């Protein structure tokens, strides 16, 4: 059964939290994680790139010179691909980069990503993160008291309140997310993960279905 440390307000270990073995005690499969990350990054691509082909560039309405007798190579249009200002051959056109991945595989990848952080000892639990004044200085001080370094960190909260959202905007190394929006790429791209007890319980419950 996987266990994670529970930190108090001063960053000291106040106990451990047992997690379900069938949820976060799964095998860490590298190919599955790679597929999930590739899919997520591909879905972020807008795909609005576009180049004009030979039929789309302006000009070139007539043959530049006659077919025979000039000593030059035959040409049909000054907007052919070999001409300067001509169309681009096989250039990119608008398309979708979305990749399909079954829900069972997506959930399995998310379980494996959390399990990987637990195995590396880079996931900790706190009771709650309270930043009543909504100030960045207060949030950074609170995280510093927990013993967190200024390195890529994912904070999973049960509910993303206005105060926490406002306070975290100016912390470049911190990502705040709710259990329903945590992704495999977010988990694997950070150095440390901190979860509110209620947030981790909600994520565990969602992945146990």
C-alpha positions in Angstrom: 0.0 0.0 0.0 1.6 3.3 -1.0 2.0 6.0 1.7 2.8 9.7 1.4 4.0 12.0 4.2 1.7 14.5 5.7 3.3 17.9 6.5 2.3 20.3 9.2 2.4 24.1 9.0 6.1 24.2 9.7 7.0 21.6 7.0 7.6 18.8 9.5 6.4 15.3 9.0 3.2 14.9 11.1 2.3 11.5 9.9 1.6 9.4 6.8 -1.5 8.9 4.6 -2.3 5.5 3.2 -3.5 5.4 -0.4 -5.4 2.7 -2.2 -3.0 0.1 -3.7 -5.3 -0.5 -6.7 -5.2 3.2 -7.6 -1.7 4.5 -6.9 0.1 1.3 -6.4 0.0 0.4 -10.1 2.9 -0.5 -12.4 4.7 2.5 -13.9 4.6 1.9 -17.6 6.9 4.2 -19.5 5.3 3.7 -23.0 1.9 4.6 -21.6 3.2 7.7 -20.0 5.0 8.7 -23.2 1.8 8.3 -25.2 -0.2 10.3 -22.8 2.3 13.2 -22.8 2.6 13.1 -26.6 -1.2 13.3 -26.9 -1.5 16.2 -24.5 1.2 18.2 -26.1 -0.2 17.5 -29.6 -3.7 18.7 -28.5 -2.1 22.0 -27.5 -1.1 22.7 -31.1 -3.4 25.2 -32.8 -2.7 23.9 -36.3 -3.4 27.2 -38.0 -0.2 27.1 -40.1 -0.9 27.6 -43.8 1.2 28.1 -47.0 0.0 29.0 -50.4 0.3 26.5 -53.2 0.7 27.1 -56.9 -3.0 27.7 -57.4 -3.3 30.1 -54.5 -0.5 32.7 -55.2 -1.4 35.7 -57.3 -0.1 36.2 -60.8 1.2 33.8 -63.4 -1.8 33.9 -65.6 0.0 33.4 -68.8 2.9 31.4 -70.1 6.1 33.4 -69.6 7.5 32.5 -73.0 6.7 30.2 -75.9 7.2 26.5 -75.6 9.9 26.1 -78.3 12.6 28.0 -80.0 14.0 30.2 -77.2 16.7 27.9 -75.9 15.4 28.0 -72.4 13.6 25.4 -70.4 9.9 25.2 -70.9 7.8 27.0 -68.3 4.1 27.2 -67.8 3.8 29.8 -65.1 6.0 32.2 -63.2 4.2 31.1 -60.1 5.3 27.5 -60.4 7.1 26.1 -57.3 10.6 26.5 -58.8 10.2 30.3 -59.3 10.8 33.0 -56.7 7.4 34.1 -55.5 5.9 30.8 -56.7 3.8 28.4 -54.7 5.2 26.3 -51.9 5.2 22.5 -52.7 3.8 20.2 -50.0 3.6 23.0 -47.5 1.6 22.8 -44.2 -2.1 23.5 -44.3 -4.5 24.0 -41.4 -5.1 20.7 -39.6 -6.0 19.3 -36.2 -3.2 17.5 -34.2 -5.7 15.9 -31.7 -4.9 12.3 -30.9 -7.4 9.8 -29.7 -6.7 7.8 -26.5 -9.2 5.6 -24.7 -10.4 6.8 -21.4 -9.2 3.7 -19.6 -5.7 4.4 -20.9 -5.8 8.1 -19.9 -6.9 7.2 -16.4 -4.2 4.4 -16.2 -1.6 6.9 -17.3 -2.7 9.4 -14.6 -2.5 6.7 -12.0 1.0 5.8 -13.1 2.1 9.4 -13.1 1.0 9.9 -9.5 2.6 6.5 -8.6 5.9 7.7 -10.1 5.9 10.8 -7.9 5.1 8.8 -4.9 7.9 6.3 -5.7 10.4 9.1 -6.1 9.4 10.7 -2.8 8.3 13.9 -4.5 4.7 14.0 -3.4 3.6 15.4 0.0 0.2 16.1 1.6 -0.9 19.1 3.7 -4.2 19.6 5.4 -5.1 22.9 3.6 -3.5 25.8 2.0 -4.9 29.1 3.4 -4.0 32.4 1.8 -6.8 34.7 3.1 -5.3 38.0 1.9 -4.6 36.7 -1.6 -1.1 38.1 -1.6 1.8 36.4 -3.4 4.2 37.2 -0.6 1.9 35.3 1.9 1.7 32.3 -0.4 5.4 32.1 -1.0 6.1 32.4 2.7 3.5 29.6 3.3 5.2 27.4 0.8 8.6 28.2 2.1 7.5 27.2 5.6 6.6 23.8 4.2 10.2 23.4 3.0 9.5 23.8 -0.7 12.2 25.2 -2.9 11.7 27.6 -5.7 11.6 24.9 -8.4 8.7 23.7 -10.6 5.9 22.7 -8.3 2.4 21.4 -8.7 -0.1 22.3 -6.1 -3.4 20.3 -6.1 -6.2 22.0 -4.2 -9.7 20.8 -3.6 -11.2 24.1 -4.8 -9.4 26.9 -6.6 -10.5 30.0 -4.6 -10.1 33.5 -5.8 -7.5 34.3 -3.1 -5.2 31.3 -4.1 -5.6 32.0 -7.8 -4.7 35.7 -7.3 -1.7 34.9 -5.1 -0.3 32.3 -7.4 -0.3 34.3 -10.6 3.1 35.9 -9.9 4.9 32.7 -8.9 6.5 31.4 -12.1 7.5 28.1 -10.6 4.1 27.2 -9.2 1.2 25.6 -10.9 -2.1 25.4 -9.0 -4.7 22.9 -10.2 -7.8 21.1 -9.1 -8.1 17.3 -9.0 -10.4 17.3 -12.1 -7.9 19.1 -14.3 -4.6 17.5 -13.2 -2.8 16.1 -16.3 0.0 13.6 -16.8 2.3 16.2 -18.3 1.8 18.5 -15.3 2.8 15.7 -12.9 5.8 14.6 -14.9 7.2 18.1 -15.7 7.5 19.3 -12.1 10.0 18.5 -9.4 7.6 18.4 -6.5 3.9 17.8 -6.0 1.9 19.1 -3.0 -1.7 18.1 -2.5 -4.3 19.2 0.0 -5.6 16.2 1.8 -9.1 16.8 0.4 -7.7 17.3 -3.1 -5.8 14.0 -3.1 -8.8 12.2 -1.7 -10.9 13.6 -4.6 -8.3 12.6 -7.1 -8.1 9.1 -5.7 -11.9 8.7 -5.7 -12.1 9.9 -9.3 -9.4 7.5 -10.5 -10.9 4.5 -8.5 -14.1 4.5 -10.6 
